[in-house]
Amino acid sequence: MKVSLFFATAVAVVCGSLVGPFSPSAQAQGGAVPAGHKIAVVDVSIVFKQHQRFLARTEMFKKQVQAAEAALKKEYEVINALAQQLEGRTPGSPDYKTMEQRVARDKVDWQLRGQTQRKELMEEEGRIYFQTYRELDDAVKRFAMHNGIALVLRFASDVVDNPDDRNEIVKGINKSVVYVHPDLNITHLILQELNRSGPPVTGGNPGAVPQGVGPRPVGAAPRPGVQR
């Protein structure tokens, strides 16, 4: 029994009211932040890869799936052993018919249990993704409202650099956000918010901390964690 992680993690969040343009004097790695309404972007795939509570939940879920598979396998082995015993019985005899009916009934029950477990596990998987989505949604809204950001968009930070990978090229062509100023990327700050009450993020390089998306500089007092 296989339960695959299939739930999409796309999210685009509109927060707050439109506000004034960025200050033309705001400096960033590549120069002044472009003028216009305050906008930020989040790489959702990175968030899900480095969200510590999500990783812990999926690890526990993986163990649930493995335990369910092991239990079903053990049950099937018992049924298969009974089926093999039929080979030593006389076909058509009362004893043979009784065991044959038992094997058939046990197989049907085993299949039904497998289908029920698969459905329950898929529902549990959906709850894990939904909970993480809600945490991400809340964190983005809190950050946007606190920093006066009007619009937060999902974007993909993956670099398309392999001319021989057709799927990668098509994925790059279909990106909704073609270019974003580095200072508008709040992925790292959202991850900090999400992981504040969990274990620290290890490994990975979520990118530079944005400097020009809010009124407070990086290193200021911690923002409140996501309240559930």
C-alpha atoms as an extended CHARMM CRD file, in Angstrom:
* protein
*
       228  EXT
         1         1  MET       CA              0.0000000000        0.0000000000        0.0000000000  PROA      1               0.0000000000
         2         2  LYS       CA              1.5530000000        3.2540000000       -1.0960000000  PROA      2               0.0000000000
         3         3  VAL       CA              0.4060000000        6.6900000000       -0.0520000000  PROA      3               0.0000000000
         4         4  SER       CA              2.1110000000        9.4290000000       -2.0630000000  PROA      4               0.0000000000
         5         5  LEU       CA              2.5160000000       13.0680000000       -1.0770000000  PROA      5               0.0000000000
         6         6  PHE       CA              0.2950000000       14.6690000000       -3.6640000000  PROA      6               0.0000000000
         7         7  PHE       CA             -1.1590000000       17.8210000000       -2.2100000000  PROA      7               0.0000000000
         8         8  ALA       CA             -0.1490000000       20.9910000000       -3.9810000000  PROA      8               0.0000000000
         9         9  THR       CA              1.4640000000       23.6790000000       -1.8440000000  PROA      9               0.0000000000
        10        10  ALA       CA              0.7540000000       26.6870000000       -4.0390000000  PROA      10              0.0000000000
        11        11  VAL       CA             -0.3710000000       29.8070000000       -2.1490000000  PROA      11              0.0000000000
        12        12  ALA       CA             -0.7890000000       33.4520000000       -3.1730000000  PROA      12              0.0000000000
        13        13  VAL       CA             -1.8640000000       35.7540000000       -0.3380000000  PROA      13              0.0000000000
        14        14  VAL       CA             -3.2010000000       39.2890000000       -0.6270000000  PROA      14              0.0000000000
        15        15  CYS       CA             -2.7890000000       41.1350000000        2.6590000000  PROA      15              0.0000000000
        16        16  GLY       CA             -3.9000000000       44.5590000000        3.8820000000  PROA      16              0.0000000000
        17        17  SER       CA             -4.6500000000       47.6720000000        1.8580000000  PROA      17              0.0000000000
        18        18  LEU       CA             -2.5270000000       49.2660000000       -0.8490000000  PROA      18              0.0000000000
        19        19  VAL       CA              0.1000000000       51.5510000000        0.5800000000  PROA      19              0.0000000000
        20        20  GLY       CA              2.5250000000       54.1610000000       -0.7020000000  PROA      20              0.0000000000
        21        21  PRO       CA              5.5390000000       53.4500000000       -2.9110000000  PROA      21              0.0000000000
        22        22  PHE       CA              8.9490000000       52.3040000000       -1.7390000000  PROA      22              0.0000000000
        23        23  SER       CA             11.2950000000       55.1080000000       -0.8260000000  PROA      23              0.0000000000
        24        24  PRO       CA             13.5650000000       55.7730000000       -3.8290000000  PROA      24              0.0000000000
        25        25  SER       CA             16.4880000000       56.0480000000       -1.3890000000  PROA      25              0.0000000000
        26        26  ALA       CA             16.0700000000       52.5080000000       -0.0590000000  PROA      26              0.0000000000
        27        27  GLN       CA             19.2870000000       50.6790000000       -0.8770000000  PROA      27              0.0000000000
        28        28  ALA       CA             19.6330000000       46.9730000000       -1.6160000000  PROA      28              0.0000000000
        29        29  GLN       CA             22.1510000000       44.5850000000       -3.0720000000  PROA      29              0.0000000000
        30        30  GLY       CA             21.4130000000       45.6990000000       -6.5960000000  PROA      30              0.0000000000
        31        31  GLY       CA             20.5320000000       49.3410000000       -5.9670000000  PROA      31              0.0000000000
        32        32  ALA       CA             17.3470000000       51.1600000000       -5.0300000000  PROA      32              0.0000000000
        33        33  VAL       CA             14.1790000000       49.1240000000       -4.6330000000  PROA      33              0.0000000000
        34        34  PRO       CA             11.9080000000       49.8470000000       -7.6170000000  PROA      34              0.0000000000
        35        35  ALA       CA              9.1470000000       52.3340000000       -6.9280000000  PROA      35              0.0000000000
        36        36  GLY       CA              5.5800000000       51.0720000000       -6.6960000000  PROA      36              0.0000000000
        37        37  HSD       CA              3.2020000000       49.4620000000       -4.2230000000  PROA      37              0.0000000000
        38        38  LYS       CA              4.8850000000       47.3450000000       -1.5670000000  PROA      38              0.0000000000
        39        39  ILE       CA              5.1250000000       43.7730000000       -2.7980000000  PROA      39              0.0000000000
        40        40  ALA       CA              6.9790000000       40.7100000000       -1.5020000000  PROA      40              0.0000000000
        41        41  VAL       CA              7.4540000000       37.1300000000       -2.6620000000  PROA      41              0.0000000000
        42        42  VAL       CA              7.7160000000       33.7530000000       -0.9140000000  PROA      42              0.0000000000
        43        43  ASP       CA              9.2130000000       30.5440000000       -2.2780000000  PROA      43              0.0000000000
        44        44  VAL       CA              6.6550000000       28.0720000000       -0.9290000000  PROA      44              0.0000000000
        45        45  SER       CA              8.6640000000       25.0080000000       -1.9400000000  PROA      45              0.0000000000
        46        46  ILE       CA             11.5790000000       26.1540000000        0.2360000000  PROA      46              0.0000000000
        47        47  VAL       CA              9.2170000000       26.8250000000        3.1220000000  PROA      47              0.0000000000
        48        48  PHE       CA              7.8410000000       23.2930000000        2.9750000000  PROA      48              0.0000000000
        49        49  LYS       CA             11.3310000000       21.7990000000        2.6690000000  PROA      49              0.0000000000
        50        50  GLN       CA             12.6020000000       23.6370000000        5.7510000000  PROA      50              0.0000000000
        51        51  HSD       CA              9.4840000000       23.9730000000        7.9130000000  PROA      51              0.0000000000
        52        52  GLN       CA             10.5830000000       21.9510000000       10.9610000000  PROA      52              0.0000000000
        53        53  ARG       CA              7.1200000000       21.0630000000       12.2860000000  PROA      53              0.0000000000
        54        54  PHE       CA              5.9990000000       20.0140000000        8.8080000000  PROA      54              0.0000000000
        55        55  LEU       CA              9.0760000000       17.8020000000        8.4500000000  PROA      55              0.0000000000
        56        56  ALA       CA              8.4090000000       16.2490000000       11.8570000000  PROA      56              0.0000000000
        57        57  ARG       CA              4.7610000000       15.6150000000       10.9680000000  PROA      57              0.0000000000
        58        58  THR       CA              5.6310000000       14.0130000000        7.6380000000  PROA      58              0.0000000000
        59        59  GLU       CA              8.2360000000       11.8150000000        9.3350000000  PROA      59              0.0000000000
        60        60  MET       CA              5.6190000000       10.5960000000       11.8070000000  PROA      60              0.0000000000
        61        61  PHE       CA              3.1930000000       10.0780000000        8.9300000000  PROA      61              0.0000000000
        62        62  LYS       CA              5.7970000000        8.0390000000        7.0660000000  PROA      62              0.0000000000
        63        63  LYS       CA              6.0950000000        5.7510000000       10.0980000000  PROA      63              0.0000000000
        64        64  GLN       CA              2.3130000000        5.4040000000       10.2040000000  PROA      64              0.0000000000
        65        65  VAL       CA              2.2870000000        4.3150000000        6.5650000000  PROA      65              0.0000000000
        66        66  GLN       CA              5.1040000000        1.8360000000        7.1450000000  PROA      66              0.0000000000
        67        67  ALA       CA              3.3310000000        0.3620000000       10.1860000000  PROA      67              0.0000000000
        68        68  ALA       CA              0.0670000000        0.0280000000        8.2510000000  PROA      68              0.0000000000
        69        69  GLU       CA              1.8610000000       -1.6620000000        5.3580000000  PROA      69              0.0000000000
        70        70  ALA       CA              3.6300000000       -4.0620000000        7.7300000000  PROA      70              0.0000000000
        71        71  ALA       CA              0.3490000000       -4.9880000000        9.4430000000  PROA      71              0.0000000000
        72        72  LEU       CA             -1.4080000000       -5.6420000000        6.1330000000  PROA      72              0.0000000000
        73        73  LYS       CA              1.5330000000       -7.6880000000        4.8930000000  PROA      73              0.0000000000
        74        74  LYS       CA              1.4500000000       -9.8270000000        8.0240000000  PROA      74              0.0000000000
        75        75  GLU       CA             -2.2910000000      -10.3920000000        7.6440000000  PROA      75              0.0000000000
        76        76  TYR       CA             -1.8360000000      -11.3630000000        4.0020000000  PROA      76              0.0000000000
        77        77  GLU       CA              0.8330000000      -13.8850000000        4.9270000000  PROA      77              0.0000000000
        78        78  VAL       CA             -1.6500000000      -15.5630000000        7.3010000000  PROA      78              0.0000000000
        79        79  ILE       CA             -4.2890000000      -15.7030000000        4.5640000000  PROA      79              0.0000000000
        80        80  ASN       CA             -1.7450000000      -17.0320000000        2.0670000000  PROA      80              0.0000000000
        81        81  ALA       CA             -0.7320000000      -19.7680000000        4.5150000000  PROA      81              0.0000000000
        82        82  LEU       CA             -4.3640000000      -20.8600000000        4.7870000000  PROA      82              0.0000000000
        83        83  ALA       CA             -4.6610000000      -20.8730000000        0.9960000000  PROA      83              0.0000000000
        84        84  GLN       CA             -1.6340000000      -23.1320000000        0.7590000000  PROA      84              0.0000000000
        85        85  GLN       CA             -3.2370000000      -25.5570000000        3.1990000000  PROA      85              0.0000000000
        86        86  LEU       CA             -6.0260000000      -26.0610000000        0.6820000000  PROA      86              0.0000000000
        87        87  GLU       CA             -3.5740000000      -27.8870000000       -1.5440000000  PROA      87              0.0000000000
        88        88  GLY       CA             -3.4450000000      -30.7170000000        1.0100000000  PROA      88              0.0000000000
        89        89  ARG       CA             -7.2090000000      -31.0720000000        1.2290000000  PROA      89              0.0000000000
        90        90  THR       CA             -9.4980000000      -33.0550000000       -0.9810000000  PROA      90              0.0000000000
        91        91  PRO       CA            -11.3220000000      -30.7590000000       -3.4020000000  PROA      91              0.0000000000
        92        92  GLY       CA            -15.0790000000      -30.8800000000       -2.8910000000  PROA      92              0.0000000000
        93        93  SER       CA            -14.8580000000      -32.2400000000        0.6610000000  PROA      93              0.0000000000
        94        94  PRO       CA            -16.7200000000      -30.4050000000        3.4590000000  PROA      94              0.0000000000
        95        95  ASP       CA            -13.4160000000      -29.4760000000        5.0810000000  PROA      95              0.0000000000
        96        96  TYR       CA            -12.0890000000      -28.1320000000        1.7910000000  PROA      96              0.0000000000
        97        97  LYS       CA            -15.2010000000      -26.0370000000        1.1620000000  PROA      97              0.0000000000
        98        98  THR       CA            -15.1450000000      -24.6030000000        4.6910000000  PROA      98              0.0000000000
        99        99  MET       CA            -11.5020000000      -23.5430000000        4.3940000000  PROA      99              0.0000000000
       100       100  GLU       CA            -12.0310000000      -22.2410000000        0.8540000000  PROA      100             0.0000000000
       101       101  GLN       CA            -14.8710000000      -20.0140000000        2.0650000000  PROA      101             0.0000000000
       102       102  ARG       CA            -12.7640000000      -18.8010000000        4.9510000000  PROA      102             0.0000000000
       103       103  VAL       CA             -9.8750000000      -17.8930000000        2.6630000000  PROA      103             0.0000000000
       104       104  ALA       CA            -12.1940000000      -16.0580000000        0.2620000000  PROA      104             0.0000000000
       105       105  ARG       CA            -13.8450000000      -14.1570000000        3.1130000000  PROA      105             0.0000000000
       106       106  ASP       CA            -10.5080000000      -13.2580000000        4.6810000000  PROA      106             0.0000000000
       107       107  LYS       CA             -9.1970000000      -11.9660000000        1.3430000000  PROA      107             0.0000000000
       108       108  VAL       CA            -12.2330000000       -9.7230000000        0.8860000000  PROA      108             0.0000000000
       109       109  ASP       CA            -11.9240000000       -8.4090000000        4.4530000000  PROA      109             0.0000000000
       110       110  TRP       CA             -8.2030000000       -7.8030000000        3.9250000000  PROA      110             0.0000000000
       111       111  GLN       CA             -8.8480000000       -5.8110000000        0.7530000000  PROA      111             0.0000000000
       112       112  LEU       CA            -11.5140000000       -3.7140000000        2.4850000000  PROA      112             0.0000000000
       113       113  ARG       CA             -9.2130000000       -2.9830000000        5.4120000000  PROA      113             0.0000000000
       114       114  GLY       CA             -6.4870000000       -1.9560000000        2.9900000000  PROA      114             0.0000000000
       115       115  GLN       CA             -8.8150000000        0.4220000000        1.1620000000  PROA      115             0.0000000000
       116       116  THR       CA            -10.0500000000        1.9120000000        4.4460000000  PROA      116             0.0000000000
       117       117  GLN       CA             -6.5240000000        2.4080000000        5.7670000000  PROA      117             0.0000000000
       118       118  ARG       CA             -5.4160000000        3.9780000000        2.4890000000  PROA      118             0.0000000000
       119       119  LYS       CA             -8.3190000000        6.4240000000        2.6270000000  PROA      119             0.0000000000
       120       120  GLU       CA             -7.6030000000        7.3120000000        6.2680000000  PROA      120             0.0000000000
       121       121  LEU       CA             -3.9190000000        7.8460000000        5.5710000000  PROA      121             0.0000000000
       122       122  MET       CA             -4.6570000000       10.0840000000        2.5960000000  PROA      122             0.0000000000
       123       123  GLU       CA             -6.9890000000       12.1250000000        4.7950000000  PROA      123             0.0000000000
       124       124  GLU       CA             -4.2900000000       12.3640000000        7.4710000000  PROA      124             0.0000000000
       125       125  GLU       CA             -1.7870000000       13.4810000000        4.8480000000  PROA      125             0.0000000000
       126       126  GLY       CA             -4.2310000000       16.1520000000        3.7240000000  PROA      126             0.0000000000
       127       127  ARG       CA             -4.5800000000       17.4170000000        7.2920000000  PROA      127             0.0000000000
       128       128  ILE       CA             -0.7880000000       17.6990000000        7.6000000000  PROA      128             0.0000000000
       129       129  TYR       CA             -0.5530000000       19.8090000000        4.4480000000  PROA      129             0.0000000000
       130       130  PHE       CA             -3.5830000000       21.8670000000        5.4140000000  PROA      130             0.0000000000
       131       131  GLN       CA             -2.1620000000       22.6260000000        8.8700000000  PROA      131             0.0000000000
       132       132  THR       CA              1.1500000000       23.7170000000        7.3550000000  PROA      132             0.0000000000
       133       133  TYR       CA             -0.6500000000       25.8440000000        4.7780000000  PROA      133             0.0000000000
       134       134  ARG       CA             -2.6070000000       27.5740000000        7.5450000000  PROA      134             0.0000000000
       135       135  GLU       CA              0.5890000000       28.2460000000        9.4920000000  PROA      135             0.0000000000
       136       136  LEU       CA              2.2280000000       29.6620000000        6.3530000000  PROA      136             0.0000000000
       137       137  ASP       CA             -0.8490000000       31.7420000000        5.5720000000  PROA      137             0.0000000000
       138       138  ASP       CA             -0.9520000000       33.1670000000        9.1060000000  PROA      138             0.0000000000
       139       139  ALA       CA              2.7750000000       33.9210000000        9.1550000000  PROA      139             0.0000000000
       140       140  VAL       CA              2.6340000000       35.7280000000        5.8090000000  PROA      140             0.0000000000
       141       141  LYS       CA             -0.3920000000       37.7740000000        6.8610000000  PROA      141             0.0000000000
       142       142  ARG       CA              1.2140000000       38.7630000000       10.1580000000  PROA      142             0.0000000000
       143       143  PHE       CA              4.4500000000       39.7690000000        8.4640000000  PROA      143             0.0000000000
       144       144  ALA       CA              2.6720000000       41.6810000000        5.6910000000  PROA      144             0.0000000000
       145       145  MET       CA              0.3750000000       43.5850000000        8.0270000000  PROA      145             0.0000000000
       146       146  HSD       CA              3.2190000000       44.3900000000       10.4220000000  PROA      146             0.0000000000
       147       147  ASN       CA              5.4460000000       45.7000000000        7.6250000000  PROA      147             0.0000000000
       148       148  GLY       CA              2.8090000000       47.4330000000        5.4960000000  PROA      148             0.0000000000
       149       149  ILE       CA              3.1320000000       45.0310000000        2.5610000000  PROA      149             0.0000000000
       150       150  ALA       CA              0.1340000000       45.0490000000        0.2250000000  PROA      150             0.0000000000
       151       151  LEU       CA              0.7300000000       41.9260000000       -1.8500000000  PROA      151             0.0000000000
       152       152  VAL       CA              2.6360000000       38.6600000000       -1.3010000000  PROA      152             0.0000000000
       153       153  LEU       CA              3.1420000000       36.4050000000       -4.3080000000  PROA      153             0.0000000000
       154       154  ARG       CA              4.3820000000       32.8790000000       -4.6440000000  PROA      154             0.0000000000
       155       155  PHE       CA              7.4910000000       32.4710000000       -6.7680000000  PROA      155             0.0000000000
       156       156  ALA       CA             10.0790000000       29.8110000000       -7.5820000000  PROA      156             0.0000000000
       157       157  SER       CA             13.7070000000       30.6120000000       -6.8890000000  PROA      157             0.0000000000
       158       158  ASP       CA             15.0230000000       27.5840000000       -8.7840000000  PROA      158             0.0000000000
       159       159  VAL       CA             17.5810000000       28.5420000000      -11.4030000000  PROA      159             0.0000000000
       160       160  VAL       CA             17.0930000000       27.1520000000      -14.9150000000  PROA      160             0.0000000000
       161       161  ASP       CA             20.6490000000       26.3000000000      -15.9570000000  PROA      161             0.0000000000
       162       162  ASN       CA             20.4520000000       22.9310000000      -17.7010000000  PROA      162             0.0000000000
       163       163  PRO       CA             19.8060000000       23.3010000000      -21.4630000000  PROA      163             0.0000000000
       164       164  ASP       CA             19.3010000000       19.5260000000      -21.7560000000  PROA      164             0.0000000000
       165       165  ASP       CA             16.5460000000       19.2390000000      -19.1580000000  PROA      165             0.0000000000
       166       166  ARG       CA             13.3080000000       19.8770000000      -21.0400000000  PROA      166             0.0000000000
       167       167  ASN       CA             11.1410000000       19.7180000000      -17.9120000000  PROA      167             0.0000000000
       168       168  GLU       CA             13.3160000000       22.2680000000      -16.1560000000  PROA      168             0.0000000000
       169       169  ILE       CA             13.1730000000       24.5810000000      -19.1590000000  PROA      169             0.0000000000
       170       170  VAL       CA              9.3810000000       24.3360000000      -19.4220000000  PROA      170             0.0000000000
       171       171  LYS       CA              9.0690000000       24.9310000000      -15.6810000000  PROA      171             0.0000000000
       172       172  GLY       CA             11.2210000000       28.0420000000      -16.0230000000  PROA      172             0.0000000000
       173       173  ILE       CA              9.2020000000       29.3480000000      -18.9680000000  PROA      173             0.0000000000
       174       174  ASN       CA              5.9800000000       28.9040000000      -16.9850000000  PROA      174             0.0000000000
       175       175  LYS       CA              7.1860000000       30.8350000000      -13.9470000000  PROA      175             0.0000000000
       176       176  SER       CA              4.6380000000       33.4330000000      -12.8930000000  PROA      176             0.0000000000
       177       177  VAL       CA              7.3550000000       35.7430000000      -11.5730000000  PROA      177             0.0000000000
       178       178  VAL       CA             10.1220000000       36.2170000000      -14.1330000000  PROA      178             0.0000000000
       179       179  TYR       CA             12.2790000000       38.5170000000      -12.0030000000  PROA      179             0.0000000000
       180       180  VAL       CA             12.1300000000       39.7750000000       -8.4450000000  PROA      180             0.0000000000
       181       181  HSD       CA             14.3840000000       42.2090000000       -6.6410000000  PROA      181             0.0000000000
       182       182  PRO       CA             16.3540000000       40.2290000000       -4.0010000000  PROA      182             0.0000000000
       183       183  ASP       CA             15.1080000000       42.4970000000       -1.2300000000  PROA      183             0.0000000000
       184       184  LEU       CA             11.5010000000       41.5010000000       -1.9130000000  PROA      184             0.0000000000
       185       185  ASN       CA             12.1500000000       37.8410000000       -1.0620000000  PROA      185             0.0000000000
       186       186  ILE       CA             10.7880000000       37.2780000000        2.4590000000  PROA      186             0.0000000000
       187       187  THR       CA             11.1190000000       33.4740000000        2.3930000000  PROA      187             0.0000000000
       188       188  HSD       CA             13.8500000000       33.4280000000        5.0160000000  PROA      188             0.0000000000
       189       189  LEU       CA             11.9210000000       35.6890000000        7.3800000000  PROA      189             0.0000000000
       190       190  ILE       CA              8.7710000000       33.5870000000        7.0370000000  PROA      190             0.0000000000
       191       191  LEU       CA             10.7870000000       30.4600000000        7.8000000000  PROA      191             0.0000000000
       192       192  GLN       CA             12.1910000000       32.1340000000       10.9010000000  PROA      192             0.0000000000
       193       193  GLU       CA              8.6440000000       32.9350000000       11.9970000000  PROA      193             0.0000000000
       194       194  LEU       CA              7.3980000000       29.3990000000       11.3760000000  PROA      194             0.0000000000
       195       195  ASN       CA             10.3560000000       27.7020000000       13.0490000000  PROA      195             0.0000000000
       196       196  ARG       CA             10.5230000000       30.0650000000       16.0250000000  PROA      196             0.0000000000
       197       197  SER       CA              8.7650000000       27.5820000000       18.3200000000  PROA      197             0.0000000000
       198       198  GLY       CA             10.4020000000       24.5300000000       16.7610000000  PROA      198             0.0000000000
       199       199  PRO       CA             13.9340000000       23.1710000000       16.3670000000  PROA      199             0.0000000000
       200       200  PRO       CA             16.3770000000       25.3360000000       14.3780000000  PROA      200             0.0000000000
       201       201  VAL       CA             16.6360000000       24.9420000000       10.6340000000  PROA      201             0.0000000000
       202       202  THR       CA             19.7010000000       22.9380000000        9.6780000000  PROA      202             0.0000000000
       203       203  GLY       CA             21.4140000000       23.0710000000        6.3110000000  PROA      203             0.0000000000
       204       204  GLY       CA             20.1390000000       24.7140000000        3.1750000000  PROA      204             0.0000000000
       205       205  ASN       CA             20.5530000000       28.2660000000        1.9960000000  PROA      205             0.0000000000
       206       206  PRO       CA             17.1920000000       30.0540000000        2.0070000000  PROA      206             0.0000000000
       207       207  GLY       CA             18.7730000000       33.1890000000        0.5820000000  PROA      207             0.0000000000
       208       208  ALA       CA             19.7330000000       36.6160000000        1.7980000000  PROA      208             0.0000000000
       209       209  VAL       CA             17.5590000000       38.3190000000        4.3730000000  PROA      209             0.0000000000
       210       210  PRO       CA             15.5700000000       41.0650000000        2.6410000000  PROA      210             0.0000000000
       211       211  GLN       CA             16.3770000000       44.6060000000        3.7090000000  PROA      211             0.0000000000
       212       212  GLY       CA             13.7960000000       46.8060000000        2.0280000000  PROA      212             0.0000000000
       213       213  VAL       CA             10.3790000000       45.2210000000        2.4820000000  PROA      213             0.0000000000
       214       214  GLY       CA              9.4700000000       46.6420000000        5.8640000000  PROA      214             0.0000000000
       215       215  PRO       CA             10.0300000000       49.5280000000        8.2390000000  PROA      215             0.0000000000
       216       216  ARG       CA             12.2320000000       47.5510000000       10.6220000000  PROA      216             0.0000000000
       217       217  PRO       CA             15.7800000000       46.4790000000        9.7150000000  PROA      217             0.0000000000
       218       218  VAL       CA             16.9420000000       42.9120000000       10.0290000000  PROA      218             0.0000000000
       219       219  GLY       CA             18.1730000000       42.2430000000       13.5560000000  PROA      219             0.0000000000
       220       220  ALA       CA             15.3900000000       44.2130000000       15.2220000000  PROA      220             0.0000000000
       221       221  ALA       CA             13.3420000000       42.7690000000       18.0920000000  PROA      221             0.0000000000
       222       222  PRO       CA             11.7740000000       39.3870000000       17.2540000000  PROA      222             0.0000000000
       223       223  ARG       CA              8.3060000000       39.4740000000       15.7980000000  PROA      223             0.0000000000
       224       224  PRO       CA              5.5910000000       37.5320000000       17.6310000000  PROA      224             0.0000000000
       225       225  GLY       CA              5.2680000000       33.8840000000       16.6840000000  PROA      225             0.0000000000
       226       226  VAL       CA              2.3310000000       32.3970000000       14.9000000000  PROA      226             0.0000000000
       227       227  GLN       CA             -0.4820000000       31.9430000000       17.3830000000  PROA      227             0.0000000000
       228       228  ARG       CA             -2.7560000000       28.9770000000       16.9750000000  PROA      228             0.0000000000
